[in-house]
Amino acid sequence: MRLGIDWGGTKIEIIALSDDGKELFRKRVDTPKNDYDGCLQAVKDLVEAAEQETGQTGTLGLGIPGSLSPKTGLVKNANSTWMNGKPLDKDLEALLGRAVRIQNDANCLAVSEATDGAGAGAHIVHAIIIGTGSGSGIAIDGKAHRGANGIGGEWGGIALPWMTEDEFPGPDSWIGHKGVIDLWCSGTGFQWDYKQRSGTDKKGHEIMALKRAGDAVAKASYDAYVSRLARALAMSANLLDPDVFVLGGGMSNVEELYDDLPAAMLPFVFSDTFETPIRKAEHGDSSGVRGAAWLWGDSSS
């Protein structure tokens, strides 16, 4: 049995998979924000619940919104900032009494979708999370591309490409940089833009409902979001030229994106043709947690 944990900014989720990918158990709890020890305990409780329910012991893979530094072994670049600088794998191994494999959550999404999802069979899959933040991961022949410094696919810290005059320099992000993809291309950034235009806080699905009802302000925020995400994807196309883009996270459920993004990308793609598909994660909100479980089939982890 394979256990996968997706440690996100708002939830921690576990899945138990059989070796053939059948889901045996799944559960999620709210993330204990700013409480590292509380998060460790939440992971322990979820593992115990999964193993009690299935009557089996499993390997454990963990997806986090950051990565382990190859130099120090400590977590870095996590937007759940309370885990930064922590020896997460060592702490979990001591707590659980077993080996743990940890990857960036977007890499887990990429592995999941390259294994048996929207990118199955593709040589290069670029998976994009557009949720609380916007991270990305790359799978090559089904394996996570971690990179020499553990930052393969880390597009969140890059400034939004082809920034317009009214976008420059952009809002501050948790990274300490202005105008980065992690904010502009996230659901958080979509909501931020709407608040700047309207003076009102609304959730992403509420903004989309207004847009679909013909609200001009909501439409302006949506159009700006499409443009920003399209420019970020075009940058990836020019640099990586993947076989498929796969979108995950809350904003990936906005069906209009799949019709609107390709045309918005075209002016920025350095090619006479561009037909790379942009697909919704086949496993939806569970794709990252499934990818974490599959890390024990990935010798690069």
Backbone as CSV, one residue per row, in Angstrom:
resi,resn,N_x,N_y,N_z,CA_x,CA_y,CA_z,C_x,C_y,C_z
1,MET,0.846,-1.202,0.000,0.000,0.000,0.000,0.875,1.243,0.000
2,ARG,0.431,2.259,-0.717,1.151,3.529,-0.810,0.310,4.618,-0.142
3,LEU,0.912,5.342,0.780,0.261,6.483,1.411,0.852,7.764,0.848
4,GLY,-0.012,8.706,0.542,0.426,10.028,0.096,-0.204,11.101,0.950
5,ILE,0.581,12.122,1.267,0.087,13.274,2.033,0.295,14.526,1.191
6,ASP,-0.734,15.340,1.090,-0.625,16.660,0.474,-0.766,17.693,1.584
7,TRP,0.345,18.352,1.925,0.379,19.361,2.985,0.225,20.724,2.325
8,GLY,-0.979,21.265,2.370,-1.251,22.546,1.744,-1.421,23.654,2.760
9,GLY,-1.634,24.848,2.262,-1.786,25.992,3.139,-3.098,26.007,3.903
10,THR,-4.115,25.322,3.365,-5.419,25.313,4.019,-5.854,23.927,4.486
11,LYS,-5.292,22.886,3.876,-5.681,21.525,4.258,-4.481,20.591,4.194
12,ILE,-4.547,19.526,4.999,-3.620,18.403,4.890,-4.467,17.183,4.581
13,GLU,-4.118,16.491,3.495,-4.929,15.375,3.022,-4.074,14.128,2.884
14,ILE,-4.666,12.975,3.190,-3.991,11.698,2.982,-4.796,10.853,2.017
15,ILE,-4.096,10.041,1.231,-4.742,9.037,0.394,-3.972,7.738,0.563
16,ALA,-4.679,6.648,0.515,-4.069,5.321,0.509,-4.417,4.668,-0.820
17,LEU,-3.387,4.223,-1.542,-3.577,3.590,-2.840,-3.043,2.167,-2.814
18,SER,-3.745,1.278,-3.493,-3.180,-0.036,-3.756,-2.103,0.108,-4.816
19,ASP,-1.334,-0.932,-5.038,-0.242,-0.847,-6.006,-0.722,-0.616,-7.429
20,ASP,-1.993,-0.935,-7.693,-2.530,-0.683,-9.033,-3.280,0.646,-9.112
21,GLY,-3.166,1.473,-8.056,-3.732,2.817,-8.093,-5.140,2.942,-7.581
22,LYS,-5.721,1.881,-7.070,-7.078,1.960,-6.540,-7.075,2.696,-5.210
23,GLU,-8.019,3.638,-5.055,-8.120,4.396,-3.807,-8.740,3.540,-2.719
24,LEU,-8.019,3.423,-1.606,-8.471,2.624,-0.480,-9.014,3.474,0.670
25,PHE,-8.496,4.702,0.780,-8.876,5.557,1.908,-8.465,6.984,1.571
26,ARG,-9.270,7.931,2.033,-8.896,9.342,1.865,-9.527,10.156,2.978
27,LYS,-8.772,11.126,3.477,-9.273,11.996,4.532,-8.488,13.300,4.492
28,ARG,-9.147,14.387,4.851,-8.454,15.675,4.934,-8.852,16.401,6.208
29,VAL,-7.907,17.199,6.710,-8.150,18.028,7.892,-7.635,19.435,7.600
30,ASP,-8.105,20.404,8.356,-7.606,21.765,8.211,-6.139,21.830,8.640
31,THR,-5.351,22.618,7.922,-3.947,22.801,8.274,-3.832,23.646,9.542
32,PRO,-3.111,23.165,10.556,-2.846,24.003,11.735,-1.849,25.117,11.368
33,LYS,-2.369,26.252,10.968,-1.529,27.326,10.446,-0.564,27.844,11.504
34,ASN,0.659,28.108,11.059,1.710,28.660,11.919,2.037,27.758,13.103
35,ASP,1.775,26.465,12.955,2.009,25.504,14.043,2.693,24.272,13.461
36,TYR,4.027,24.320,13.424,4.792,23.224,12.822,4.534,21.911,13.544
37,ASP,4.631,21.914,14.871,4.405,20.686,15.631,2.978,20.173,15.462
38,GLY,2.029,21.104,15.382,0.646,20.714,15.152,0.460,20.044,13.799
39,CYS,1.193,20.528,12.797,1.124,19.920,11.469,1.729,18.516,11.483
40,LEU,2.853,18.349,12.178,3.446,17.013,12.298,2.457,16.044,12.939
41,GLN,1.790,16.494,13.976,0.822,15.636,14.656,-0.352,15.316,13.743
42,ALA,-0.771,16.285,12.944,-1.867,16.044,12.003,-1.485,14.963,10.995
43,VAL,-0.246,15.007,10.516,0.230,13.971,9.594,0.207,12.610,10.289
44,LYS,0.724,12.564,11.493,0.745,11.299,12.243,-0.663,10.741,12.423
45,ASP,-1.603,11.613,12.789,-2.979,11.168,13.003,-3.602,10.635,11.712
46,LEU,-3.305,11.287,10.597,-3.859,10.839,9.325,-3.283,9.487,8.917
47,VAL,-1.977,9.308,9.111,-1.358,8.023,8.793,-1.978,6.916,9.637
48,GLU,-2.143,7.179,10.914,-2.738,6.170,11.799,-4.173,5.855,11.390
49,ALA,-4.923,6.870,10.985,-6.308,6.643,10.566,-6.366,5.792,9.304
50,ALA,-5.479,6.076,8.350,-5.458,5.320,7.093,-5.092,3.865,7.339
51,GLU,-4.102,3.650,8.169,-3.647,2.279,8.395,-4.620,1.485,9.261
52,GLN,-5.297,2.169,10.162,-6.311,1.488,10.957,-7.497,1.089,10.090
53,GLU,-7.893,1.991,9.181,-9.045,1.722,8.326,-8.757,0.591,7.336
54,THR,-7.549,0.568,6.772,-7.223,-0.428,5.741,-6.642,-1.712,6.314
55,GLY,-6.122,-1.654,7.536,-5.473,-2.814,8.112,-4.124,-3.115,7.481
56,GLN,-3.537,-2.112,6.813,-2.256,-2.292,6.144,-1.293,-1.183,6.558
57,THR,-0.005,-1.462,6.398,1.034,-0.446,6.594,1.548,-0.031,5.227
58,GLY,1.758,1.280,5.037,2.144,1.748,3.713,3.432,2.543,3.683
59,THR,4.011,2.631,2.509,5.077,3.602,2.274,4.466,4.991,2.325
60,LEU,5.269,6.008,2.603,4.720,7.353,2.760,5.488,8.367,1.921
61,GLY,4.760,9.054,1.067,5.291,10.185,0.316,4.546,11.439,0.716
62,LEU,5.233,12.566,0.678,4.659,13.829,1.145,4.921,14.914,0.123
63,GLY,3.857,15.631,-0.250,3.996,16.805,-1.103,3.848,18.057,-0.271
64,ILE,4.782,18.992,-0.415,4.759,20.230,0.367,4.871,21.432,-0.567
65,PRO,4.395,22.605,-0.122,4.492,23.815,-0.952,5.867,24.469,-0.830
66,GLY,6.895,23.699,-1.061,8.287,24.129,-0.975,9.147,22.955,-1.391
67,SER,10.377,22.882,-0.904,11.250,21.766,-1.242,12.308,21.608,-0.166
68,LEU,12.964,20.459,-0.174,14.096,20.223,0.712,15.372,20.683,0.024
69,SER,16.169,21.447,0.717,17.434,21.907,0.168,18.408,20.741,0.063
70,PRO,18.981,20.493,-1.112,19.987,19.435,-1.216,21.226,19.716,-0.362
71,LYS,21.464,20.985,-0.055,22.655,21.358,0.717,22.449,21.167,2.211
72,THR,21.325,21.641,2.738,21.105,21.625,4.186,20.141,20.532,4.644
73,GLY,19.313,20.043,3.730,18.285,19.091,4.107,17.076,19.727,4.760
74,LEU,17.057,21.053,4.824,15.957,21.771,5.468,14.965,22.270,4.418
75,VAL,13.721,22.482,4.847,12.698,22.998,3.940,13.025,24.434,3.547
76,LYS,12.843,24.738,2.278,13.007,26.108,1.785,11.872,26.427,0.819
77,ASN,11.655,27.712,0.608,10.732,28.226,-0.411,9.271,27.851,-0.182
78,ALA,8.899,27.510,1.056,7.508,27.122,1.318,6.673,28.347,1.647
79,ASN,5.523,28.478,0.966,4.646,29.594,1.321,3.885,29.319,2.614
80,SER,3.891,28.083,3.095,3.522,27.794,4.493,4.800,28.014,5.300
81,THR,5.074,29.283,5.578,6.425,29.706,5.969,6.913,29.084,7.269
82,TRP,5.984,28.583,8.094,6.400,28.013,9.371,7.155,26.688,9.219
83,MET,7.163,26.107,8.014,7.957,24.893,7.828,9.355,25.184,7.292
84,ASN,9.598,26.417,6.843,10.918,26.763,6.317,11.985,26.627,7.394
85,GLY,13.123,26.071,6.995,14.236,25.894,7.916,14.112,24.684,8.820
86,LYS,13.097,23.842,8.589,12.866,22.677,9.438,13.344,21.398,8.728
87,PRO,13.871,20.430,9.495,14.254,19.130,8.923,13.027,18.223,8.848
88,LEU,12.132,18.543,7.941,10.823,17.912,7.931,10.898,16.398,7.767
89,ASP,11.730,15.938,6.840,11.795,14.488,6.635,12.317,13.778,7.882
90,LYS,13.327,14.336,8.513,13.887,13.719,9.722,12.867,13.738,10.865
91,ASP,12.158,14.845,11.004,11.169,14.942,12.080,10.039,13.932,11.879
92,LEU,9.586,13.786,10.636,8.507,12.837,10.377,8.986,11.397,10.521
93,GLU,10.199,11.124,10.067,10.730,9.768,10.203,10.852,9.371,11.672
94,ALA,11.267,10.318,12.519,11.362,10.033,13.954,9.974,9.831,14.556
95,LEU,9.009,10.617,14.106,7.660,10.547,14.656,6.924,9.283,14.217
96,LEU,7.170,8.866,12.956,6.408,7.765,12.384,7.161,6.439,12.373
97,GLY,8.474,6.497,12.579,9.258,5.273,12.596,9.400,4.610,11.243
98,ARG,9.451,5.428,10.187,9.630,4.868,8.841,10.224,5.938,7.928
99,ALA,10.749,5.491,6.795,11.296,6.420,5.818,10.167,7.216,5.162
100,VAL,10.464,8.464,4.821,9.500,9.349,4.183,10.166,9.983,2.965
101,ARG,9.446,10.057,1.866,9.933,10.769,0.685,9.138,12.052,0.521
102,ILE,9.848,13.147,0.274,9.217,14.464,0.196,9.549,15.109,-1.142
103,GLN,8.543,15.686,-1.774,8.709,16.427,-3.014,7.862,17.685,-2.957
104,ASN,8.210,18.629,-3.787,7.367,19.798,-3.994,5.975,19.363,-4.440
105,ASP,4.942,20.038,-3.941,3.576,19.611,-4.245,3.241,19.702,-5.727
106,ALA,3.815,20.682,-6.419,3.559,20.774,-7.857,4.258,19.648,-8.606
107,ASN,5.426,19.215,-8.138,6.061,18.038,-8.724,5.187,16.805,-8.519
108,CYS,4.550,16.718,-7.342,3.643,15.594,-7.085,2.464,15.624,-8.050
109,LEU,1.928,16.812,-8.291,0.861,16.953,-9.273,1.335,16.477,-10.641
110,ALA,2.536,16.884,-11.037,3.070,16.500,-12.342,3.249,14.985,-12.440
111,VAL,3.792,14.381,-11.394,3.997,12.928,-11.394,2.659,12.200,-11.476
112,SER,1.691,12.647,-10.695,0.376,12.014,-10.706,-0.245,12.056,-12.093
113,GLU,-0.250,13.229,-12.700,-0.902,13.375,-13.996,-0.109,12.719,-15.118
114,ALA,1.214,12.626,-14.957,2.025,11.920,-15.946,1.897,10.411,-15.805
115,THR,1.554,9.951,-14.600,1.437,8.511,-14.358,0.142,7.949,-14.915
116,ASP,-0.977,8.532,-14.511,-2.269,7.979,-14.952,-3.333,9.065,-15.042
117,GLY,-2.919,10.239,-15.488,-3.858,11.354,-15.563,-3.838,12.041,-16.910
118,ALA,-3.996,13.375,-16.881,-4.146,14.150,-18.110,-2.877,14.205,-18.945
119,GLY,-1.739,13.837,-18.360,-0.475,13.829,-19.098,0.101,12.442,-19.282
120,ALA,-0.707,11.418,-19.088,-0.210,10.039,-19.191,0.402,9.793,-20.565
121,GLY,1.621,9.283,-20.572,2.305,8.957,-21.818,3.084,10.102,-22.429
122,ALA,2.951,11.304,-21.896,3.666,12.458,-22.441,5.113,12.463,-21.967
123,HIS,5.998,12.939,-22.806,7.419,13.012,-22.455,7.668,14.068,-21.387
124,ILE,7.183,15.292,-21.615,7.357,16.378,-20.647,5.980,16.932,-20.279
125,VAL,5.684,16.888,-18.991,4.438,17.441,-18.452,4.793,18.622,-17.562
126,HIS,4.252,19.794,-17.862,4.411,20.946,-16.980,3.079,21.146,-16.263
127,ALA,3.095,20.880,-14.955,1.890,20.976,-14.137,1.913,22.271,-13.344
128,ILE,0.799,22.970,-13.355,0.685,24.285,-12.739,-0.394,24.248,-11.670
129,ILE,-0.036,24.657,-10.455,-1.035,24.823,-9.404,-1.505,26.273,-9.406
130,ILE,-2.801,26.462,-9.528,-3.370,27.817,-9.468,-4.425,27.801,-8.355
131,GLY,-3.914,27.862,-7.125,-4.762,27.814,-5.950,-4.442,28.966,-5.027
132,THR,-4.142,28.656,-3.761,-3.750,29.698,-2.809,-2.529,30.446,-3.317
133,GLY,-1.576,29.701,-3.869,-0.417,30.266,-4.566,-0.381,29.697,-5.966
134,SER,0.709,29.953,-6.681,0.880,29.364,-8.006,2.281,28.795,-8.106
135,GLY,2.366,27.490,-7.942,3.628,26.788,-8.121,3.536,25.921,-9.354
136,SER,4.667,25.392,-9.769,4.634,24.500,-10.920,5.653,23.393,-10.741
137,GLY,5.403,22.289,-11.424,6.293,21.148,-11.377,6.430,20.532,-12.753
138,ILE,7.529,19.840,-12.964,7.830,19.246,-14.254,8.056,17.748,-14.073
139,ALA,7.394,16.964,-14.882,7.652,15.524,-14.922,8.206,15.172,-16.291
140,ILE,9.316,14.447,-16.303,9.928,13.987,-17.538,9.890,12.464,-17.533
141,ASP,9.196,11.914,-18.513,8.995,10.458,-18.580,8.468,9.916,-17.248
142,GLY,7.541,10.647,-16.655,6.875,10.207,-15.443,7.629,10.446,-14.157
143,LYS,8.838,11.019,-14.231,9.653,11.270,-13.046,9.726,12.769,-12.774
144,ALA,9.688,13.133,-11.500,9.778,14.548,-11.141,11.153,15.096,-11.481
145,HIS,11.176,16.242,-12.137,12.440,16.943,-12.403,12.713,17.863,-11.224
146,ARG,13.519,17.382,-10.306,13.793,18.127,-9.078,14.819,19.227,-9.317
147,GLY,15.822,18.948,-10.112,16.866,19.922,-10.398,18.030,19.829,-9.435
148,ALA,19.179,20.371,-9.852,20.413,20.269,-9.070,20.298,20.943,-7.709
149,ASN,19.489,21.984,-7.620,19.332,22.731,-6.373,17.953,22.555,-5.750
150,GLY,17.196,21.596,-6.261,15.870,21.339,-5.718,14.834,22.374,-6.096
151,ILE,15.069,23.116,-7.177,14.138,24.188,-7.550,13.608,24.013,-8.971
152,GLY,13.697,22.798,-9.508,13.153,22.558,-10.842,11.675,22.912,-10.901
153,GLY,11.297,23.729,-11.875,9.898,24.102,-12.051,9.401,25.209,-11.144
154,GLU,10.259,25.777,-10.315,9.807,26.790,-9.338,9.545,28.137,-10.019
155,TRP,8.414,28.222,-10.693,8.147,29.462,-11.414,7.526,30.544,-10.533
156,GLY,7.078,30.191,-9.321,6.355,31.140,-8.491,7.135,32.388,-8.140
157,GLY,8.463,32.274,-8.010,9.278,33.419,-7.635,9.718,34.284,-8.799
158,ILE,9.299,33.934,-10.016,9.666,34.708,-11.208,8.682,35.869,-11.378
159,ALA,9.197,37.017,-11.750,8.313,38.154,-12.030,7.411,37.835,-13.217
160,LEU,6.185,38.305,-13.153,5.234,38.094,-14.248,5.841,38.560,-15.569
161,PRO,5.894,37.713,-16.594,6.491,38.116,-17.867,5.661,39.177,-18.600
162,TRP,6.333,39.969,-19.413,5.697,40.977,-20.247,4.740,41.848,-19.421
163,MET,5.225,42.285,-18.271,4.394,43.058,-17.359,3.971,44.379,-18.007
164,THR,2.709,44.748,-17.854,2.208,45.997,-18.401,2.520,47.152,-17.453
165,GLU,2.358,48.338,-17.958,2.689,49.515,-17.154,1.858,49.578,-15.876
166,ASP,0.575,49.219,-15.972,-0.277,49.300,-14.785,-0.035,48.143,-13.823
167,GLU,0.663,47.093,-14.267,0.992,45.969,-13.389,2.311,46.178,-12.652
168,PHE,3.171,47.021,-13.193,4.510,47.215,-12.621,4.467,48.188,-11.439
169,PRO,5.189,47.913,-10.332,6.013,46.719,-10.089,5.228,45.552,-9.536
170,GLY,3.971,45.740,-9.207,3.139,44.655,-8.709,3.094,44.595,-7.200
171,PRO,2.128,43.837,-6.673,1.965,43.735,-5.222,3.075,42.902,-4.590
172,ASP,3.289,43.133,-3.304,4.256,42.333,-2.555,3.736,40.913,-2.391
173,SER,4.658,39.960,-2.380,4.300,38.573,-2.107,5.039,38.103,-0.865
174,TRP,4.691,36.928,-0.397,5.360,36.380,0.782,6.849,36.170,0.520
175,ILE,7.228,36.022,-0.742,8.631,35.793,-1.099,9.480,37.025,-0.797
176,GLY,8.828,38.200,-0.754,9.561,39.440,-0.562,9.845,40.164,-1.860
177,HIS,9.328,39.619,-2.964,9.478,40.244,-4.274,8.132,40.773,-4.736
178,LYS,8.166,41.734,-5.608,6.939,42.306,-6.141,6.571,41.655,-7.473
179,GLY,5.273,41.525,-7.701,4.778,41.153,-9.017,5.155,39.770,-9.502
180,VAL,5.236,38.788,-8.591,5.668,37.461,-9.010,4.482,36.588,-9.427
181,ILE,4.795,35.552,-10.188,3.777,34.631,-10.685,2.998,33.995,-9.546
182,ASP,3.678,33.696,-8.438,3.019,33.030,-7.314,1.776,33.782,-6.869
183,LEU,1.792,35.105,-6.979,0.609,35.884,-6.627,-0.271,36.146,-7.840
184,TRP,0.305,36.703,-8.896,-0.497,37.133,-10.036,-1.325,35.985,-10.629
185,CYS,-0.773,34.776,-10.647,-1.443,33.666,-11.333,-2.185,32.725,-10.388
186,SER,-2.318,33.112,-9.141,-3.016,32.299,-8.152,-4.463,32.741,-8.001
187,GLY,-5.243,31.897,-7.328,-6.590,32.310,-6.966,-6.568,33.504,-6.036
188,THR,-5.559,33.550,-5.166,-5.397,34.696,-4.266,-5.215,35.982,-5.067
189,GLY,-4.395,35.902,-6.123,-4.166,37.072,-6.973,-5.409,37.497,-7.732
190,PHE,-6.209,36.531,-8.160,-7.477,36.827,-8.830,-8.399,37.604,-7.894
191,GLN,-8.484,37.147,-6.654,-9.312,37.833,-5.664,-8.744,39.211,-5.325
192,TRP,-7.415,39.296,-5.237,-6.759,40.577,-4.939,-7.097,41.599,-6.031
193,ASP,-7.019,41.168,-7.288,-7.305,42.069,-8.406,-8.738,42.579,-8.323
194,TYR,-9.670,41.676,-8.029,-11.071,42.099,-7.945,-11.274,43.112,-6.827
195,LYS,-10.611,42.896,-5.701,-10.756,43.842,-4.592,-10.194,45.209,-4.974
196,GLN,-9.069,45.238,-5.712,-8.495,46.510,-6.139,-9.458,47.269,-7.042
197,ARG,-10.191,46.546,-7.863,-11.107,47.188,-8.809,-12.440,47.568,-8.160
198,SER,-12.900,46.753,-7.214,-14.259,46.925,-6.685,-14.311,47.433,-5.253
199,GLY,-13.197,47.254,-4.519,-13.192,47.589,-3.101,-13.878,46.560,-2.234
200,THR,-14.207,45.399,-2.824,-14.965,44.372,-2.122,-14.208,43.049,-2.132
201,ASP,-14.202,42.379,-0.999,-13.620,41.034,-0.911,-14.629,40.002,-1.376
202,LYS,-14.226,39.167,-2.327,-15.068,38.042,-2.737,-14.192,36.840,-3.050
203,LYS,-14.763,35.654,-2.892,-14.088,34.426,-3.250,-14.073,34.272,-4.773
204,GLY,-13.154,33.428,-5.248,-13.026,33.239,-6.683,-14.312,32.779,-7.350
205,HIS,-15.002,31.821,-6.737,-16.233,31.315,-7.359,-17.320,32.385,-7.368
206,GLU,-17.294,33.296,-6.392,-18.267,34.386,-6.384,-17.972,35.382,-7.501
207,ILE,-16.698,35.651,-7.719,-16.315,36.560,-8.804,-16.705,35.970,-10.152
208,MET,-16.465,34.658,-10.306,-16.825,34.020,-11.575,-18.335,34.024,-11.790
209,ALA,-19.108,33.861,-10.722,-20.568,33.921,-10.865,-21.000,35.303,-11.343
210,LEU,-20.378,36.339,-10.799,-20.678,37.697,-11.248,-20.275,37.898,-12.704
211,LYS,-19.108,37.400,-13.058,-18.636,37.531,-14.443,-19.615,36.870,-15.412
212,ARG,-20.078,35.686,-15.060,-21.008,34.959,-15.923,-22.372,35.644,-16.007
213,ALA,-22.663,36.441,-14.971,-23.925,37.189,-14.973,-23.796,38.532,-15.688
214,GLY,-22.605,38.834,-16.216,-22.413,40.050,-16.988,-21.828,41.220,-16.239
215,ASP,-21.327,41.002,-15.008,-20.739,42.089,-14.233,-19.436,42.548,-14.874
216,ALA,-19.326,43.837,-15.158,-18.178,44.363,-15.898,-16.887,44.313,-15.087
217,VAL,-16.970,44.572,-13.793,-15.771,44.558,-12.959,-15.225,43.138,-12.836
218,ALA,-16.102,42.194,-12.608,-15.677,40.799,-12.516,-15.077,40.322,-13.829
219,LYS,-15.662,40.754,-14.951,-15.115,40.380,-16.260,-13.723,40.973,-16.455
220,ALA,-13.535,42.216,-16.010,-12.217,42.840,-16.145,-11.168,42.078,-15.335
221,SER,-11.521,41.643,-14.144,-10.584,40.864,-13.325,-10.287,39.521,-13.972
222,TYR,-11.308,38.877,-14.520,-11.108,37.599,-15.202,-10.206,37.777,-16.423
223,ASP,-10.480,38.780,-17.246,-9.666,39.009,-18.441,-8.206,39.272,-18.080
224,ALA,-7.984,40.035,-17.013,-6.624,40.307,-16.561,-5.956,39.019,-16.089
225,TYR,-6.712,38.186,-15.398,-6.155,36.913,-14.908,-5.755,36.011,-16.075
226,VAL,-6.614,35.911,-17.077,-6.300,35.102,-18.257,-5.014,35.605,-18.916
227,SER,-4.905,36.909,-19.071,-3.715,37.478,-19.692,-2.459,37.141,-18.895
228,ARG,-2.532,37.246,-17.585,-1.352,36.996,-16.745,-0.946,35.534,-16.772
229,LEU,-1.924,34.651,-16.635,-1.593,33.230,-16.673,-1.098,32.827,-18.055
230,ALA,-1.682,33.389,-19.099,-1.251,33.084,-20.462,0.196,33.513,-20.695
231,ARG,0.580,34.672,-20.174,1.967,35.125,-20.349,2.941,34.209,-19.607
232,ALA,2.545,33.760,-18.414,3.411,32.844,-17.671,3.549,31.511,-18.409
233,LEU,2.441,31.010,-18.946,2.492,29.766,-19.706,3.303,29.924,-20.988
234,ALA,3.203,31.074,-21.633,3.990,31.316,-22.847,5.480,31.322,-22.538
235,MET,5.859,31.876,-21.404,7.265,31.828,-20.998,7.735,30.385,-20.885
236,SER,6.904,29.533,-20.256,7.258,28.119,-20.142,7.344,27.464,-21.514
237,ALA,6.404,27.790,-22.381,6.428,27.216,-23.735,7.720,27.576,-24.456
238,ASN,8.149,28.823,-24.309,9.371,29.261,-24.983,10.624,28.616,-24.406
239,LEU,10.608,28.320,-23.123,11.791,27.773,-22.458,11.805,26.250,-22.449
240,LEU,10.658,25.651,-22.126,10.584,24.211,-21.906,9.918,23.467,-23.058
241,ASP,8.971,24.104,-23.708,8.210,23.504,-24.800,7.654,22.134,-24.407
242,PRO,6.842,22.077,-23.348,6.339,20.780,-22.877,5.343,20.177,-23.865
243,ASP,5.065,18.887,-23.674,4.079,18.211,-24.510,2.655,18.542,-24.074
244,VAL,2.491,18.875,-22.790,1.169,19.185,-22.277,1.309,20.050,-21.024
245,PHE,0.397,20.997,-20.868,0.233,21.727,-19.610,-0.955,21.116,-18.872
246,VAL,-0.801,20.916,-17.566,-1.889,20.420,-16.742,-2.116,21.402,-15.602
247,LEU,-3.348,21.832,-15.427,-3.698,22.802,-14.391,-4.384,22.108,-13.220
248,GLY,-3.943,22.444,-12.012,-4.565,21.956,-10.792,-4.813,23.110,-9.844
249,GLY,-5.434,22.845,-8.704,-5.784,23.905,-7.766,-7.157,24.471,-8.075
250,GLY,-7.644,25.310,-7.166,-9.013,25.788,-7.254,-9.379,26.476,-8.558
251,MET,-8.477,27.323,-9.086,-8.792,28.041,-10.320,-8.832,27.122,-11.537
252,SER,-8.273,25.929,-11.429,-8.322,24.992,-12.561,-9.748,24.526,-12.838
253,ASN,-10.673,24.779,-11.908,-12.073,24.410,-12.104,-12.848,25.448,-12.900
254,VAL,-12.200,26.550,-13.254,-12.830,27.578,-14.096,-12.751,27.106,-15.548
255,GLU,-13.841,26.558,-16.049,-13.825,25.896,-17.357,-13.495,26.854,-18.500
256,GLU,-13.828,28.118,-18.347,-13.560,29.083,-19.420,-12.073,29.210,-19.744
257,LEU,-11.229,28.935,-18.758,-9.788,29.088,-18.973,-9.287,28.244,-20.142
258,TYR,-9.834,27.061,-20.295,-9.317,26.137,-21.310,-9.659,26.592,-22.731
259,ASP,-10.692,27.399,-22.849,-11.014,28.006,-24.141,-10.238,29.297,-24.362
260,ASP,-9.994,30.053,-23.307,-9.458,31.407,-23.455,-7.937,31.490,-23.407
261,LEU,-7.281,30.570,-22.728,-5.827,30.674,-22.567,-5.040,30.499,-23.873
262,PRO,-5.356,29.520,-24.725,-4.516,29.338,-25.920,-4.388,30.586,-26.778
263,ALA,-5.499,31.253,-27.049,-5.446,32.464,-27.876,-4.679,33.582,-27.180
264,ALA,-4.816,33.668,-25.851,-4.106,34.707,-25.105,-2.603,34.454,-25.064
265,MET,-2.189,33.194,-25.202,-0.765,32.853,-25.209,-0.088,33.188,-26.532
266,LEU,-0.812,33.060,-27.622,-0.215,33.090,-28.953,0.691,34.293,-29.238
267,PRO,0.315,35.525,-28.843,1.195,36.656,-29.157,2.566,36.584,-28.489
268,PHE,2.710,35.721,-27.482,3.951,35.687,-26.704,4.780,34.424,-26.952
269,VAL,4.228,33.473,-27.733,4.942,32.228,-28.000,5.827,32.410,-29.225
270,PHE,7.091,32.052,-29.099,8.088,32.275,-30.151,8.056,31.118,-31.144
271,SER,6.942,31.013,-31.865,6.783,29.930,-32.829,5.700,30.320,-33.818
272,ASP,5.799,29.754,-35.022,4.760,30.041,-36.017,3.492,29.250,-35.743
273,THR,3.605,28.155,-34.991,2.437,27.389,-34.589,2.556,27.048,-33.101
274,PHE,1.410,26.850,-32.465,1.419,26.432,-31.066,0.143,25.650,-30.796
275,GLU,0.304,24.358,-30.575,-0.856,23.495,-30.388,-0.756,22.657,-29.120
276,THR,0.111,23.050,-28.197,0.256,22.291,-26.953,-1.039,22.334,-26.162
277,PRO,-1.584,21.181,-25.795,-2.858,21.186,-25.052,-2.691,21.695,-23.627
278,ILE,-3.730,22.349,-23.147,-3.828,22.776,-21.741,-5.007,22.004,-21.163
279,ARG,-4.722,21.155,-20.189,-5.746,20.256,-19.679,-5.938,20.425,-18.177
280,LYS,-7.128,20.160,-17.745,-7.437,20.123,-16.318,-6.912,18.820,-15.726
281,ALA,-6.359,18.893,-14.522,-5.875,17.690,-13.844,-6.987,16.654,-13.773
282,GLU,-6.701,15.472,-14.285,-7.736,14.430,-14.357,-8.204,13.989,-12.978
283,HIS,-7.264,14.026,-12.016,-7.608,13.594,-10.668,-8.019,14.752,-9.768
284,GLY,-8.203,15.924,-10.362,-8.747,17.058,-9.642,-7.965,17.403,-8.386
285,ASP,-8.685,17.694,-7.317,-8.064,18.098,-6.067,-7.222,16.992,-5.443
286,SER,-7.398,15.757,-5.913,-6.651,14.638,-5.338,-5.366,14.338,-6.103
287,SER,-5.091,15.080,-7.167,-3.947,14.717,-7.992,-2.630,14.854,-7.238
288,GLY,-2.462,15.946,-6.483,-1.215,16.138,-5.753,-0.986,15.060,-4.717
289,VAL,-2.043,14.688,-4.020,-1.897,13.674,-2.978,-1.642,12.304,-3.603
290,ARG,-2.201,12.040,-4.753,-1.902,10.791,-5.471,-0.443,10.770,-5.917
291,GLY,0.032,11.907,-6.408,1.429,11.983,-6.821,2.386,11.738,-5.669
292,ALA,2.020,12.230,-4.485,2.850,11.976,-3.304,2.930,10.483,-3.014
293,ALA,1.801,9.790,-3.167,1.805,8.341,-2.955,2.681,7.634,-3.984
294,TRP,2.698,8.157,-5.214,3.485,7.522,-6.284,4.973,7.802,-6.156
295,LEU,5.399,8.649,-5.211,6.827,8.949,-5.086,7.648,7.702,-4.822
296,TRP,7.043,6.690,-4.231,7.787,5.452,-3.977,7.919,4.588,-5.213
297,GLY,7.379,5.058,-6.327,7.676,4.408,-7.611,8.624,5.238,-8.434
298,ASP,9.126,6.323,-7.828,9.987,7.298,-8.527,11.353,7.284,-7.890
299,SER,12.321,6.656,-8.546,13.650,6.500,-7.964,14.412,7.791,-7.851
300,SER,13.907,8.873,-8.479,14.600,10.168,-8.395,14.264,10.907,-7.124
301,SER,13.268,10.439,-6.360,12.830,11.167,-5.165,13.805,10.994,-4.026
